[in-house]
Amino acid sequence: MTDTINARIPQGELQGNKVSSSNTGGVFYSFQGIPYAKPPVGPLRFKAPQPADPWEGVKDATKEGAEAPQINFINKKYTGNEDCLFINVYTPEWPPKSLKPVMFSIHGGAFVLGSGNTEMYGPDYLVEEDIIVVTFNYRLGVLGKYQGFLSIEGSDVVPNNGLRDQVMALIWVKQNISKFGGDPNNVTIEGISAGGASVHYLMLTPLSKGLFHKAIAQSGTALLPACYVRKSVAQQRSYRLGEALGFNKKDPQALADYLKTVTPEQLVTATENALSEEETSRLLTFTFNPTEESGLGAFIPGDPLQLLKQGQFHKVPFIVGVTSAEGKLVLNDFFNKIELTKIDQDFQCIIPWDLCLELGTEKSRAIAEKLKKFYFGDKPLSKETLEQFVNLESDLLFNYSFYKTVKLQLEHTVDVPIYIYEFDYKRPSLFKLFSEVTEKLPGEELYY
């Protein structure tokens, strides 16, 4: 059953849907594909988001907007559209009778894939709790570092645009959510994996002040090695990307100008070439991630670790946690490519790149040997010791960052609660690709 409903915001009138949920049997009201910023195309490709233009007439808000350009996780094919900055609003009642709490949900996907669409982030069960649910798309990967997460120091490219999109979406919520029955003074930001790291970055940036009031980071913080890259490393990757696309000059502005002429598909498919040979040998290394900035209007005004140590974050009620087997994520991405015996023979590949250790050095070999001894004892890495490997990767890539985040924030937080959790509900994994290990991998708590 679907019936149309209408709402008006400053940009114009919207037509949404009354929806009967096949999951809960209940009814909710949906407005999808609402532009929250101008399309980041043409001269706006590598720029910070701009407020959406008004429209005439009634805009159809019954269909989801295009997702950001990306490689599909399942079929490995290019999909998406640069015109991707759309927001969705779901409410349990229409017309609104009173203002309700708002959950602002940020999708995960390693900053390179995913969307806020209902195939992954359906609102059915959340609206049953009498809240407003907001999901949205933001720029990803090279179109998230460039477009969303590219950084070329010395050029007119604005870094961290994917995160800036998130702030723009929060500004849209602040200005418009009351028209849908949401309380702009009771907004909880929530995200999982890269979405969890995004939540944490929104707590660190001065640009989001006053835009949210509570935060939930699931399986992700700004301290995750895979969710942050140093500025110098980002610059090197940008030049390697240019070389992969046929540009060989070390001129930052010329590189930026050249990349503006390349199609989104070319940019996305060439991204893997931006990593060095050593970087590709390490586990869970993503190409274009958030990076620190300097100057007026910086989104990340320094190393996230230092910002936390200095207490430079928004003090709001905070829920943060992990699953019991975060490291399980590396199995499908890594073990299908490299034989276990090769990893066992050269254990240095497990050392996170953010430790800034050159592989092959005495220190690198010594650390690798200590890690191997602690987690495996005298046993070799094999199918029989996958659980130990997952424990190792969980600690290196997720758990230590989680612990450090909580410890540092507690040192600077007074009279504001911080809640921590580990999700370890025992039932068959919902992700059949990872059936070798029984514990829960990143994001699995999302379904509960």
Residue pairs with C-beta under 8 A, 6 or more apart in sequence:
1 18
1 19
1 20
1 27
2 17
2 18
2 19
2 20
2 62
3 17
3 18
4 15
4 16
4 17
4 18
4 62
5 15
5 16
5 17
5 18
5 29
5 94
6 13
6 14
6 15
6 16
6 58
7 13
7 14
7 16
7 31
7 179
7 180
8 14
8 179
9 34
9 175
9 176
9 179
10 54
10 175
10 176
11 35
11 52
11 53
11 54
11 55
12 54
12 55
12 56
12 57
12 58
12 59
13 57
13 58
13 59
14 31
14 34
14 58
14 59
14 61
15 58
15 59
15 60
15 61
15 62
16 29
16 30
16 31
16 32
16 61
16 62
16 89
17 29
17 30
17 31
17 32
17 62
18 27
18 29
18 30
18 94
19 27
19 28
19 29
19 30
20 26
20 27
21 27
21 28
21 124
23 122
23 124
23 125
24 124
24 125
24 128
26 92
26 124
26 127
26 128
28 90
28 91
28 92
28 123
28 124
28 127
29 90
29 91
29 92
29 93
29 94
30 61
30 62
30 88
30 89
30 90
30 123
31 61
31 88
31 89
31 90
31 180
32 61
32 62
32 63
32 64
32 65
32 86
32 88
33 60
33 61
33 62
33 63
33 64
33 65
33 86
33 88
34 59
34 61
34 65
34 86
34 87
34 88
34 89
35 52
35 53
35 65
35 85
35 86
35 87
36 52
36 85
36 86
36 87
36 136
36 168
36 169
36 172
37 49
37 50
37 51
37 52
37 85
37 165
37 168
37 169
37 172
38 44
38 49
38 50
38 51
38 52
38 53
38 85
39 82
39 83
39 85
40 47
40 49
40 82
40 83
40 84
40 85
40 139
40 147
40 161
41 82
41 83
44 50
45 82
45 143
45 146
45 147
45 260
46 146
46 147
46 150
46 156
46 157
46 158
46 161
46 256
46 259
46 260
47 158
47 161
48 158
48 161
48 164
49 85
49 161
49 164
49 165
49 168
51 168
51 171
52 85
52 172
64 86
64 88
64 115
64 117
64 118
65 83
65 84
65 85
65 86
65 137
66 80
66 81
66 83
66 84
66 86
66 137
67 79
67 80
67 81
67 84
67 114
67 115
67 117
67 137
68 80
68 81
68 82
68 84
68 115
68 137
68 138
68 139
68 140
68 141
68 143
68 144
68 147
68 148
69 78
69 79
69 80
69 81
69 82
69 84
69 140
69 141
69 143
69 147
69 264
69 265
69 267
69 268
70 78
70 79
70 80
70 109
70 112
70 113
70 114
70 140
70 141
70 268
71 77
71 78
71 79
71 112
71 113
71 268
71 269
72 78
72 79
72 113
73 109
73 113
78 265
78 268
78 269
80 264
80 268
81 264
82 143
82 147
82 264
84 137
84 138
84 139
85 136
85 137
85 138
85 139
85 165
85 168
85 169
86 136
86 137
87 116
87 134
87 135
87 136
87 137
87 169
87 172
87 173
88 116
88 117
88 118
88 134
88 135
88 136
89 132
89 133
89 134
89 177
89 180
89 182
90 123
90 126
90 127
90 132
90 133
90 134
90 135
91 100
91 127
91 132
91 133
91 180
91 181
91 182
92 100
92 127
92 128
92 130
92 131
92 132
93 181
94 181
95 181
96 180
96 181
97 181
98 181
99 178
99 181
99 182
99 183
99 186
100 130
100 131
100 132
100 181
100 182
100 183
101 131
101 132
101 182
101 183
101 186
101 187
101 188
102 131
102 132
102 133
102 134
102 173
102 177
102 182
102 183
102 184
102 186
102 187
102 188
103 126
103 131
103 132
103 133
103 134
103 188
103 190
104 134
104 169
104 170
104 173
104 187
104 188
104 189
104 190
104 212
105 116
105 121
105 133
105 134
105 135
105 190
105 191
105 195
106 116
106 136
106 138
106 166
106 189
106 190
106 191
106 195
106 198
106 199
107 114
107 115
107 116
107 120
107 121
107 135
107 137
107 191
107 192
107 194
107 195
108 114
108 191
108 192
108 193
108 194
108 195
108 196
108 219
108 220
108 442
108 443
109 140
109 193
109 194
109 195
110 193
110 194
110 226
110 286
111 140
111 141
111 144
111 145
111 148
111 149
111 162
111 194
111 227
111 286
111 288
111 289
111 290
112 140
112 141
112 144
112 271
112 286
112 287
112 288
113 140
113 141
114 120
114 140
114 194
115 137
116 135
116 136
116 137
117 135
117 137
118 135
121 135
123 133
123 135
126 133
127 133
132 177
132 180
132 181
132 182
132 183
134 169
134 173
134 177
134 182
136 166
136 169
138 144
138 148
138 162
138 163
138 165
138 166
138 169
139 147
139 148
139 149
139 161
139 162
139 165
140 147
140 148
140 149
140 162
141 147
141 148
141 149
141 267
141 268
141 271
141 287
141 288
142 148
142 149
142 150
142 241
142 267
142 268
142 270
142 271
142 274
142 287
142 288
143 150
143 264
143 267
143 268
144 150
144 161
144 162
144 288
145 151
145 159
145 160
145 161
145 162
145 234
145 287
145 288
145 289
145 290
145 291
146 152
146 157
146 161
146 238
146 259
146 267
146 288
147 161
147 162
147 264
147 267
148 160
148 161
148 162
148 163
148 165
148 288
149 159
149 160
149 161
149 162
149 288
149 289
149 290
149 291
150 157
150 159
150 161
150 234
150 238
150 259
150 288
151 157
151 159
151 160
151 231
151 234
151 235
151 238
151 288
151 291
152 235
152 238
152 252
152 255
152 256
153 231
153 235
153 252
154 252
154 253
155 252
155 253
155 255
155 256
156 253
156 256
157 256
158 164
159 234
159 291
159 293
159 299
160 290
160 291
160 293
160 299
160 300
162 290
163 198
163 201
163 202
163 205
163 290
163 299
163 300
164 207
164 299
166 198
166 202
167 202
167 205
167 207
167 208
167 211
167 299
170 187
170 189
170 202
170 208
170 211
170 212
171 211
173 182
173 184
173 187
173 211
174 184
174 187
174 210
174 211
175 184
177 183
177 184
177 187
178 184
185 213
186 213
187 211
187 212
187 213
187 214
188 212
188 213
188 214
188 215
188 216
189 199
189 202
189 212
189 214
189 215
189 216
190 199
190 215
190 216
190 218
191 197
191 198
191 199
191 216
191 217
191 218
191 220
192 218
192 219
192 220
192 442
192 443
192 445
192 446
193 218
193 219
193 220
193 442
193 443
194 220
194 227
195 218
195 220
196 216
196 217
196 218
196 219
196 220
196 221
196 320
197 217
197 220
197 221
197 222
197 224
197 227
197 228
197 290
198 220
199 215
199 216
199 217
199 220
200 215
200 217
200 220
200 221
200 222
200 223
200 304
200 320
200 405
201 222
201 290
201 299
201 300
201 304
202 208
202 211
202 212
202 215
202 314
203 215
203 313
203 314
203 316
203 318
204 222
204 300
204 304
204 307
204 308
204 312
204 313
204 314
205 299
205 300
205 301
206 301
207 297
207 299
208 314
209 314
212 314
212 316
213 316
213 317
214 316
214 317
214 318
215 314
215 316
215 317
215 318
215 319
216 318
216 319
216 320
217 318
217 319
217 320
217 321
218 320
218 321
218 443
218 445
218 446
219 321
219 322
219 323
219 326
219 398
219 442
219 443
219 445
220 227
220 442
221 227
221 320
221 401
221 402
221 405
222 228
222 290
222 304
222 308
222 405
223 304
223 305
223 308
223 401
223 404
223 405
224 397
224 398
224 401
225 284
225 352
225 353
225 354
225 396
225 397
225 401
226 284
226 285
226 286
226 289
226 397
227 286
227 289
227 290
228 289
228 290
228 291
228 304
228 354
229 237
229 288
229 289
229 290
229 291
230 291
230 292
230 354
231 291
231 292
234 288
234 289
234 291
235 252
236 276
237 274
237 275
237 287
237 288
238 255
238 274
239 250
239 255
240 273
240 274
240 275
240 276
241 259
241 267
241 270
241 271
241 273
241 274
242 248
242 249
242 255
242 258
242 259
243 273
244 270
244 273
244 274
245 258
245 259
245 262
245 266
245 267
245 270
247 254
247 255
247 258
247 259
249 255
259 267
271 287
271 288
272 287
274 287
274 288
275 285
275 287
278 358
278 359
279 285
279 353
281 349
281 359
282 349
282 350
282 351
282 352
282 353
283 330
283 334
283 349
283 350
283 352
283 393
283 397
284 329
284 330
284 333
284 334
284 393
284 397
285 353
290 299
290 300
291 300
292 298
292 300
292 301
292 302
292 303
292 304
293 299
293 300
293 301
294 301
300 307
301 307
301 312
302 312
305 404
305 408
307 313
308 404
308 405
308 408
308 409
308 412
309 408
311 411
311 412
313 409
313 412
315 412
315 413
315 416
316 416
317 416
317 417
317 418
317 419
318 409
318 416
318 417
318 418
318 419
319 418
319 419
319 420
319 421
320 402
320 405
320 406
320 418
320 419
320 420
320 421
321 402
321 420
321 421
321 422
321 423
321 445
322 394
322 398
322 399
322 402
322 421
322 422
322 423
322 442
323 422
323 423
323 424
323 439
323 440
323 441
323 442
323 443
323 444
323 445
324 422
324 423
324 424
324 439
324 440
325 390
325 391
325 394
325 437
325 438
325 439
325 440
325 441
326 393
326 394
326 397
326 398
326 399
326 441
326 442
327 389
327 390
327 391
327 392
327 393
327 394
327 395
327 396
327 397
327 398
328 390
328 393
328 394
328 434
328 437
328 439
328 440
328 441
328 442
329 393
329 397
329 434
329 441
329 442
330 393
330 397
331 386
331 390
331 433
331 434
331 436
331 437
332 433
332 434
338 349
340 381
340 382
340 383
341 380
341 381
341 382
343 349
343 350
343 381
344 380
344 381
344 382
347 368
347 369
347 371
347 372
347 381
348 359
348 360
348 364
348 365
348 368
349 359
350 368
350 371
350 392
350 393
350 396
351 357
351 359
351 364
351 367
351 368
351 371
352 396
352 397
355 367
357 363
357 364
357 367
358 364
371 392
371 396
372 381
375 388
375 389
375 391
375 392
376 385
376 388
379 385
379 388
381 389
383 436
386 436
386 437
387 437
390 437
390 439
398 442
402 420
406 418
406 420
409 418
410 418
423 440
423 444
423 445
423 448
424 439
424 440
425 440
425 445
425 448
426 438
429 435
429 438
429 440
429 441
429 444
430 444
430 447
431 441
431 444
434 441
